Structures are given as C-alpha cells and as structure tokens.
Amino acid sequence: MQRIRLRYTKRGRLRFTSHRDFQRAFERALRRAEVPMAYSAGFTPHPKVSYANAAPTGTGSEAEYLEIALTETRDPEALRAMLDESMPSGLDIVDAVEARTSGLADRLTASVWELRLDGVDVEDARKAVEAFLAAETVEVQRKTKNGLRTFDTREAVVELTAGPAPGDPQGDRPLDSACAILRLVVRHVTPAVRPDDVLSGLRAVADLAPPVPAAVTRLAQGLFDEESGTVTDPLAPDREAATAAPSTAAATASATAPGVGTA
C-alpha cells in the first residue's frame, strides 16, 4: 500500500555493529513503534525490508539506505521520528521519503568516504595519493571465500585527496599526534573496491602504512554525476515526484472522504 525509504547512520562505537546486528535492532524498533509492516508470504513470514549496499562492519556511515513496505499509510517524517526514538543512539534514522520512483539500488553507484589516518604525516599522505593517482593500475589482493583474489583498485577511484584533520567530532581519537584525512570518491563496481582496498593500494605504490587502523566513515552514497563530479542524493527523485503529486496518505484520505466521487 505504501513504501517508505529511509536513510540511517552508524556513528561512534555503533560502527562496529554488523549488518545482521542492525537488522535485529531495526526489526525491534519496527515492533516498538507499532509500524504496520507488510510481511512476506510462506511458512516463515518476515517484514518486507529491503537493504541497499550496507557499509562493511567497522566503518561508520552517514548514508545507509533501506526501504520498508507498509499495509497502512503513514506520514514519512512522523514514522522516521518514532523509529529513531526506538533505535540505539548511534544508529539514527535521519531521513524518510515516500517511495515515488523505482530503482533505489540503481541510484547507488558511488560513495564518498573519509579515512582518518592517525600517526600519518599529511605530506606523506599527499605523496602517496599522487603516486596512486599517477598509476594506470594498482593491483591488490583480498581474501574471499573462494580464495585469494587479485584486482585493480585504481579504475574505480574517481577522486582521492589528502589533508589535515580539522578535529574529532566522535571524541574517540587523539589529536596530539600526526594525522591525515583522506577523502575518497569511489564507484560501485564488481568486484567492489572498499576503502581498505585503497589503503592496500597506497601501501603497494608508496609504502604508506598507518601505525593504527584507519577510522573510516561513509559520508554519502548515491548516483555519480559525471558533469559535476559529485555524488547526488538518491532520495531527491522521490522528493521531486512528491511535489508533483499528492502522497499516498493524502490520496487515500481524499478518496475515503464523505461525498467524494458521488454525483
């Protein structure tokens, strides 16, 4: 009857939650908020929730997306607020729109990442970035369930820059030592090129090896605009469509109002 698309975050220590952990927390929130969920058919019905391109365990994110199907209409913003109250702090529901277009997953073609490299001098990071961007190919290896796989990371990288750390909003990283911030824009390709693959590539071409694991945060994901070189908001088409037509809730209320459709 109605589909709602949500954007949620993984912040602070909650970045270490797995996708399965988030699923359990979200389904509990749906029950607490008494959301009228649509369920699948079969012997083990489950709520109709579609997740799109979840971030790896251990990485933070400001831009994770999912879609839910409802049996009754709800105001998207009111639903978002109720769900956010029912979620653990750090797993925050920050945006909601009524699905007015198809293919949300098809609009997630690139991501913007921030990589915090504690103990790495900014100039060293910049030199490594220059070497990476100058290379035609940067092959790395990753262990998969089918064994060790070798693939190129350079082709998927649209943008890679290095700069100083402005501060630590999470409050869980020291600021009294060298620290470089990498900003990475990467296309979603097959096989997927992850931030840790790019770090492996920087180590391969420039011997850049942070003394501690990098703190990685996805800042945005969406459709990559070739003309502007930016990653656009994947929920924007639904907002634009909503301004051109009434919402499902409004249409239902209008259709059931007394006197509507009578001579």
MARLOKOL-32862 format. One record per residue: x, y, z of N, C-alpha, C in turn. Coordinates in steps of 0.05 Angstrom, whole numbers, padded with zeros to 5 digits, always signed. Layout:
MARLOKOL-32862
XYZXYZXYZ/...
END
This chain:
MARLOKOL-32862
+00017-00024+00000+00000+00000+00000+00017+00025+00000/+00039+00024+00015+00057+00047+00016+00086+00037+00020/+00105+00050+00007+00133+00044+00011+00148+00069+00021/+00164+00066+00041+00179+00088+00053+00209+00082+00051/+00224+00101+00042+00253+00098+00041+00266+00114+00063/+00285+00102+00076+00298+00114+00100+00328+00116+00096/+00339+00137+00107+00369+00139+00109+00376+00138+00139/+00396+00121+00145+00405+00118+00173+00435+00120+00175/+00444+00122+00199+00473+00126+00204+00484+00104+00222/+00510+00101+00221+00525+00084+00241+00547+00102+00252/+00544+00111+00276+00562+00131+00288+00576+00120+00313/+00600+00132+00319+00614+00124+00343+00620+00095+00344/+00616+00083+00368+00622+00055+00371+00603+00037+00357/+00580+00048+00350+00560+00031+00335+00569+00025+00307/+00592+00036+00298+00602+00029+00271+00612+00000+00271/+00616-00011+00295+00626-00039+00297+00603-00059+00296/+00578-00050+00294+00556-00068+00291+00556-00080+00263/+00549-00106+00262+00548-00119+00235+00521-00112+00223/+00518-00119+00197+00492-00115+00184+00470-00131+00197/+00477-00155+00206+00457-00172+00219+00448-00160+00246/+00468-00147+00260+00461-00134+00285+00441-00111+00280/+00447-00096+00259+00429-00074+00252+00401-00084+00245/+00400-00105+00230+00374-00116+00223+00357-00123+00247/+00370-00136+00267+00355-00143+00291+00346-00118+00306/+00364-00098+00308+00356-00074+00322+00333-00059+00308/+00334-00059+00281+00314-00045+00266+00287-00060+00267/+00287-00086+00267+00262-00100+00269+00249-00097+00296/+00266-00095+00317+00255-00089+00344+00243-00061+00344/+00256-00042+00331+00245-00015+00330+00219-00014+00315/+00216-00030+00294+00190-00031+00280+00168-00041+00298/+00174-00061+00315+00154-00071+00333+00147-00050+00355/+00168-00037+00366+00163-00018+00387+00147+00006+00377/+00152+00014+00353+00138+00037+00341+00111+00029+00330/+00105+00004+00331+00079-00007+00321+00075+00002+00291/+00095-00002+00275+00094+00004+00247+00077-00018+00233/+00057-00011+00217+00040-00031+00204+00055-00043+00180/+00074-00061+00186+00091-00072+00165+00076-00093+00148/+00083-00093+00122+00075-00115+00104+00094-00138+00108/+00084-00163+00107+00101-00187+00111+00101-00204+00087/+00123-00219+00084+00126-00237+00062+00107-00261+00067/+00102-00276+00045+00085-00300+00047+00103-00324+00054/+00090-00347+00059+00106-00371+00064+00104-00380+00093/+00120-00401+00100+00119-00413+00126+00132-00395+00147/+00151-00378+00139+00165-00361+00159+00163-00332+00149/+00140-00319+00152+00137-00291+00143+00156-00273+00157/+00167-00253+00142+00184-00233+00155+00178-00206+00143/+00184-00185+00158+00177-00158+00149+00190-00152+00122/+00176-00138+00105+00186-00131+00079+00205-00106+00082/+00230-00112+00085+00251-00092+00088+00272-00097+00067/+00279-00078+00051+00299-00081+00030+00323-00063+00037/+00346-00076+00042+00371-00061+00048+00387-00057+00023/+00401-00035+00021+00416-00028-00003+00445-00022+00004/+00464-00039-00005+00492-00033-00004+00502-00024+00023/+00499-00042+00043+00507-00035+00070+00537-00032+00073/+00546-00014+00090+00574-00010+00095+00586-00033+00109/+00612-00039+00105+00625-00061+00119+00626-00057+00149/+00626-00079+00164+00628-00077+00193+00654-00063+00201/+00652-00045+00221+00676-00030+00229+00678-00003+00217/+00662+00004+00197+00662+00030+00185+00638+00046+00194/+00642+00072+00198+00619+00089+00204+00605+00097+00178/+00582+00109+00181+00567+00117+00157+00547+00138+00164/+00544+00158+00146+00523+00178+00148+00502+00173+00126/+00505+00152+00111+00488+00149+00087+00483+00120+00081/+00467+00106+00098+00458+00079+00093+00428+00081+00086/+00419+00063+00068+00392+00065+00059+00377+00039+00060/+00351+00041+00065+00333+00017+00064+00305+00026+00056/+00289+00006+00050+00261+00012+00042+00243-00007+00056/+00220+00002+00067+00201-00015+00080+00174-00012+00066/+00158-00034+00068+00131-00035+00056+00111-00036+00078/+00091-00018+00077+00070-00016+00098+00043-00025+00087/+00026-00035+00105-00001-00042+00098-00020-00019+00102/-00012+00002+00117-00027+00026+00122-00010+00050+00116/-00022+00072+00109-00006+00096+00102+00003+00110+00128/+00026+00121+00126+00038+00137+00149+00052+00161+00138/+00053+00182+00154+00069+00206+00146+00099+00198+00149/+00115+00202+00128+00143+00193+00129+00159+00206+00152/+00155+00232+00157+00171+00245+00178+00162+00235+00206/+00136+00232+00210+00127+00221+00236+00137+00193+00240/+00137+00177+00220+00147+00150+00221+00177+00150+00228/+00192+00167+00214+00221+00169+00219+00226+00176+00248/+00212+00195+00260+00216+00204+00287+00210+00181+00307/+00189+00166+00302+00182+00144+00320+00203+00122+00319/+00213+00116+00295+00233+00095+00292+00259+00104+00304/+00266+00129+00301+00291+00139+00312+00291+00137+00342/+00269+00143+00355+00267+00141+00384+00271+00112+00394/+00264+00093+00377+00265+00065+00384+00292+00052+00378/+00310+00066+00365+00336+00056+00357+00357+00063+00377/+00379+00047+00380+00401+00055+00398+00414+00081+00387/+00424+00097+00406+00438+00121+00398+00463+00114+00382/+00466+00126+00359+00488+00119+00340+00477+00106+00315/+00455+00091+00318+00441+00080+00295+00416+00098+00292/+00420+00120+00278+00400+00141+00277+00385+00141+00250/+00359+00144+00251+00343+00146+00227+00340+00176+00221/+00353+00186+00200+00356+00215+00196+00340+00226+00173/+00329+00209+00156+00313+00220+00133+00293+00199+00125/+00271+00208+00114+00249+00190+00105+00234+00203+00083/+00228+00188+00062+00211+00198+00040+00193+00175+00031/+00170+00182+00020+00153+00162+00008+00165+00154-00019/+00167+00129-00025+00178+00119-00050+00159+00126-00073/+00169+00143-00091+00153+00152-00113+00165+00143-00140/+00189+00132-00139+00203+00124-00163+00213+00095-00158/+00222+00083-00179+00233+00056-00177+00264+00057-00177/+00276+00034-00169+00304+00031-00172+00322+00047-00153/+00316+00046-00127+00334+00060-00108+00362+00048-00109/+00364+00022-00110+00391+00009-00111+00406+00017-00136/+00392+00022-00158+00405+00030-00183+00417+00058-00181/+00408+00074-00161+00418+00101-00158+00441+00103-00139/+00450+00080-00128+00473+00079-00110+00497+00069-00126/+00509+00087-00141+00530+00079-00159+00558+00089-00150/+00559+00104-00128+00585+00114-00119+00583+00122-00089/+00605+00122-00075+00606+00131-00047+00628+00151-00043/+00623+00168-00023+00644+00187-00013+00653+00177+00014/+00678+00172+00018+00689+00162+00043+00709+00181+00055/+00711+00181+00081+00732+00195+00096+00748+00175+00111/+00774+00176+00108+00792+00157+00121+00811+00173+00139/+00810+00169+00165+00827+00183+00184+00851+00165+00190/+00875+00176+00184+00900+00161+00187+00916+00173+00210/+00911+00163+00234+00927+00173+00257+00955+00163+00255/+00974+00181+00262+01002+00174+00261+01015+00177+00234/+00999+00188+00214+01010+00192+00187+01012+00222+00181/+01036+00231+00173+01041+00258+00166+01025+00266+00140/+01014+00290+00140+00998+00298+00117+01014+00298+00091/+01039+00307+00092+01055+00308+00067+01061+00280+00057/+01066+00261+00076+01070+00234+00067+01045+00223+00054/+01021+00229+00065+00996+00220+00054+00992+00232+00026/+00999+00258+00022+00995+00271-00003+01013+00258-00025/+01038+00252-00017+01056+00240-00037+01046+00212-00045/+01035+00197-00025+01024+00171-00031+01000+00173-00050/+00983+00193-00045+00960+00198-00062+00968+00204-00091/+00988+00221-00093+00998+00228-00120+01009+00204-00135/+01023+00186-00121+01033+00162-00133+01010+00144-00142/+00990+00142-00125+00967+00125-00131+00952+00135-00156/+00947+00161-00157+00932+00173-00179+00948+00172-00205/+00974+00173-00203+00991+00172-00227+00993+00145-00239/+00987+00124-00224+00989+00097-00234+00966+00090-00252/+00971+00075-00273+00949+00066-00291+00932+00044-00277/+00946+00026-00263+00932+00005-00248+00946+00002-00221/+00930-00005-00201+00940-00011-00174+00927-00037-00165/+00942-00058-00168+00930-00084-00161+00935-00091-00132/+00914-00102-00120+00916-00111-00092+00903-00138-00090/+00908-00151-00068+00896-00178-00063+00878-00177-00039/+00856-00191-00041+00837-00194-00018+00829-00223-00015/+00828-00232+00009+00819-00259+00014+00789-00261+00013/+00779-00279-00003+00750-00283-00005+00744-00312+00002/+00718-00319+00002+00710-00346+00009+00720-00366-00012/+00727-00356-00036+00737-00373-00057+00767-00372-00060/+00780-00359-00040+00809-00358-00040+00819-00330-00044/+00845-00327-00049+00857-00301-00053+00851-00290-00081/+00841-00265-00082+00833-00253-00107+00850-00228-00112/+00859-00224-00137+00874-00201-00145+00857-00184-00163/+00856-00157-00158+00840-00139-00175+00852-00111-00174/+00843-00095-00193+00853-00067-00195+00835-00048-00180/+00848-00031-00163+00833-00011-00148+00832+00016-00161/+00851+00021-00178+00854+00048-00189+00830+00057-00206/+00820+00039-00223+00799+00047-00242+00774+00056-00228/+00767+00045-00204+00743+00053-00191+00745+00079-00176/+00769+00088-00171+00773+00113-00155+00769+00138-00173/+00749+00154-00167+00743+00178-00182+00759+00202-00171/+00762+00203-00144+00776+00225-00131+00789+00214-00106/+00813+00225-00100+00828+00218-00076+00845+00241-00068/+00840+00253-00045+00856+00276-00035+00864+00271-00006/+00885+00285+00002+00895+00283+00030+00897+00311+00042/+00890+00313+00067+00891+00339+00081+00894+00335+00111/+00896+00357+00126+00899+00355+00155+00872+00349+00168/+00873+00340+00193+00849+00334+00208+00838+00359+00221/+00813+00367+00216+00802+00391+00228+00794+00387+00257/+00791+00362+00266+00781+00356+00293+00770+00329+00294/+00760+00321+00317+00749+00294+00321+00721+00296+00333/+00700+00298+00317+00673+00300+00328+00664+00276+00344/+00676+00253+00339+00669+00229+00354+00681+00229+00381/+00703+00243+00385+00715+00245+00411+00730+00220+00419/+00736+00202+00401+00748+00176+00408+00775+00172+00394/+00787+00194+00384+00813+00192+00371+00831+00214+00381/+00857+00209+00386+00875+00230+00396+00881+00251+00374/+00885+00276+00383+00891+00297+00364+00919+00309+00369/+00935+00297+00387+00961+00308+00394+00983+00296+00379/+00977+00282+00357+00998+00270+00340+00992+00274+00311/+01010+00266+00293+01006+00269+00265+00980+00255+00256/+00966+00268+00238+00940+00255+00229+00934+00267+00201/+00928+00249+00183+00920+00257+00156+00892+00247+00150/+00877+00262+00136+00850+00255+00128+00849+00251+00098/+00840+00227+00089+00837+00222+00061+00807+00224+00054/+00802+00237+00031+00774+00238+00021+00774+00222-00005/+00756+00202-00006+00756+00183-00028+00728+00182-00040/+00727+00185-00067+00703+00180-00082+00708+00156-00099/+00692+00135-00095+00696+00110-00109+00670+00100-00122/+00672+00091-00146+00649+00079-00160+00643+00051-00148/+00618+00044-00149+00610+00017-00141+00613-00002-00165/+00634-00017-00165+00640-00035-00187+00640-00064-00177/+00644-00083-00195+00647-00111-00188+00674-00121-00198/+00691-00131-00179+00687-00133-00151+00688-00106-00137/+00674-00103-00115+00672-00077-00101+00700-00069-00091/+00706-00044-00095+00731-00032-00084+00724-00017-00058/+00734-00027-00036+00728-00016-00010+00751+00003-00001/+00746+00019+00019+00767+00037+00029+00792+00022+00038/+00789-00001+00050+00813-00016+00058+00829-00026+00034/+00815-00031+00011+00830-00038-00013+00847-00015-00023/+00836+00009-00021+00851+00033-00030+00875+00037-00011/+00872+00032+00015+00894+00034+00033+00916+00013+00026/+00907-00010+00018+00926-00031+00009+00941-00021-00016/+00926-00007-00034+00938+00004-00058+00959+00026-00052/+00953+00042-00032+00972+00063-00024+00997+00051-00012/+00993+00029+00002+01017+00015+00013+01033+00003-00009/+01020-00007-00030+01034-00020-00052+01050+00000-00069/+01039+00024-00074+01052+00043-00092+01070+00062-00078/+01066+00066-00051+01081+00087-00037+01090+00078-00009/+01086+00053-00003+01094+00043+00024+01081+00058+00047/+01057+00068+00043+01043+00083+00064+01028+00062+00081/+01037+00061+00106+01025+00041+00125+01019+00055+00151/+00994+00062+00157+00987+00075+00182+00993+00056+00205/+01004+00068+00227+01011+00051+00251+00987+00040+00266/+00964+00052+00262+00939+00042+00275+00918+00040+00253/+00897+00023+00257+00877+00020+00236+00863+00047+00230/+00857+00051+00206+00843+00076+00197+00814+00076+00207/+00805+00100+00215+00777+00104+00222+00763+00113+00196/+00744+00096+00187+00732+00100+00160+00702+00107+00164/+00694+00128+00150+00666+00137+00151+00655+00142+00122/+00632+00131+00116+00620+00137+00091+00604+00163+00095/+00610+00184+00079+00597+00209+00082+00572+00211+00064/+00572+00198+00042+00550+00199+00023+00551+00176+00004/+00528+00168-00007+00528+00149-00029+00503+00156-00046/+00506+00152-00072+00484+00159-00090+00493+00156-00119/+00479+00170-00136+00485+00169-00165+00509+00188-00170/+00529+00179-00185+00551+00196-00191+00545+00213-00216/+00547+00239-00212+00542+00258-00234+00568+00263-00249/+00569+00254-00274+00594+00256-00290+00601+00285-00295/+00581+00302-00299+00587+00330-00306+00599+00346-00282/+00586+00343-00259+00596+00358-00236+00617+00343-00219/+00618+00317-00224+00637+00301-00208+00629+00297-00179/+00602+00299-00174+00592+00296-00147+00574+00272-00144/+00570+00264-00120+00552+00242-00114+00526+00254-00104/+00504+00249-00118+00478+00262-00113+00461+00247-00093/+00442+00260-00081+00424+00248-00062+00405+00228-00075/+00406+00203-00068+00389+00183-00082+00359+00186-00075/+00352+00201-00054+00324+00205-00047+00312+00230-00061/+00329+00246-00074+00319+00270-00087+00297+00265-00108/+00299+00244-00125+00278+00239-00144+00251+00234-00131/+00251+00221-00107+00225+00216-00094+00214+00242-00082/+00231+00260-00072+00221+00286-00063+00210+00302-00086/+00223+00302-00108+00214+00317-00131+00187+00306-00141/+00185+00280-00141+00159+00268-00150+00137+00274-00131/+00144+00277-00105+00123+00283-00085+00111+00310-00088/+00127+00329-00098+00117+00356-00103+00098+00358-00127/+00100+00338-00144+00084+00338-00168+00058+00322-00165/+00056+00307-00143+00032+00291-00139+00027+00288-00109/+00002+00285-00100-00004+00281-00071+00008+00255-00061/+00013+00254-00035+00023+00229-00023+00002+00208-00023/+00011+00183-00018-00008+00161-00016-00028+00166+00006/-00018+00176+00029-00035+00181+00051-00056+00202+00045/-00048+00224+00031-00067+00245+00024-00087+00235+00003/-00078+00219-00016-00096+00208-00036-00116+00190-00024/-00107+00173-00005-00126+00155+00008-00147+00170+00024/-00138+00190+00039-00157+00206+00055-00177+00220+00038/-00168+00230+00014-00186+00244-00004-00206+00225-00016/-00197+00200-00022-00215+00181-00035-00236+00171-00016/-00230+00171+00010-00249+00160+00030-00265+00182+00044/-00261+00207+00037-00275+00229+00049-00305+00228+00041/-00323+00236+00059-00352+00235+00053-00358+00253+00029/-00373+00242+00011-00382+00257-00013-00364+00256-00036/-00339+00245-00032-00320+00244-00054-00328+00223-00074/-00330+00230-00099-00336+00211-00120-00366+00206-00124/-00383+00222-00110-00412+00219-00113-00423+00241-00131/-00445+00236-00143-00457+00256-00161-00470+00278-00144/
END
